[in-house]
Amino acid sequence: MEAATMAPVERTAKYVRDVQAEMRKVVWPTRQQLVAYTLALISSVVVGALFLYLCDVVFHFGLGFVVG
């Protein structure tokens, strides 16, 4: 049945059934994988922040040297 011809309640019920069916297909990470992914993400953010900080310091020093 096409969604345009269905009643709003039927469309909502079909949507919920489809979501439940898709959620059954999801492969959730184990706790160990989740911890490893989280640590990798946090370390990547810290490294990126340090890189941007160092770039800022270098540019600030360089601009101060040129202007001052």
C-alpha positions in Angstrom: 0.0 0.0 0.0 1.3 3.4 -0.9 2.0 5.8 2.0 0.0 8.6 0.5 -3.2 6.5 0.6 -2.7 5.3 4.2 -4.3 6.9 7.2 -2.0 8.9 9.5 -2.3 6.2 12.3 -1.5 3.4 9.8 1.6 5.4 8.5 2.8 5.9 12.1 2.3 2.2 12.9 4.2 1.2 9.8 7.0 3.6 10.6 7.3 2.2 14.1 7.4 -1.4 12.8 10.0 -0.5 10.2 12.2 1.2 12.8 11.9 -1.9 15.1 12.9 -4.1 12.1 15.9 -2.0 11.3 17.0 -1.8 15.0 17.1 -5.6 15.1 19.7 -5.5 12.3 22.0 -3.1 14.2 25.3 -4.7 15.4 26.1 -3.0 18.6 29.8 -2.7 19.7 31.0 -4.6 22.7 32.0 -2.7 25.9 35.7 -3.2 25.0 35.2 -1.9 21.5 33.2 1.1 22.8 36.0 2.0 25.3 38.7 1.7 22.6 36.7 3.8 20.2 36.1 6.4 22.9 39.7 6.6 23.9 40.7 6.9 20.2 38.3 9.8 19.7 39.4 11.6 22.8 43.1 11.3 22.0 42.4 12.5 18.4 40.6 15.5 19.7 43.4 16.3 22.2 46.1 15.9 19.5 44.1 18.1 17.1 43.6 20.8 19.8 47.3 20.8 20.6 48.1 21.2 16.9 45.8 24.1 16.6 47.2 25.7 19.8 50.7 25.4 18.5 49.7 26.9 15.2 48.1 29.8 17.0 51.2 30.3 19.1 53.5 30.3 16.1 51.3 32.7 14.1 50.9 35.0 17.1 54.7 35.0 17.5 55.3 35.5 13.8 52.7 38.3 13.5 54.2 40.0 16.6 57.7 39.8 15.1 56.5 41.3 11.8 54.3 44.0 13.2 56.2 44.8 16.4 
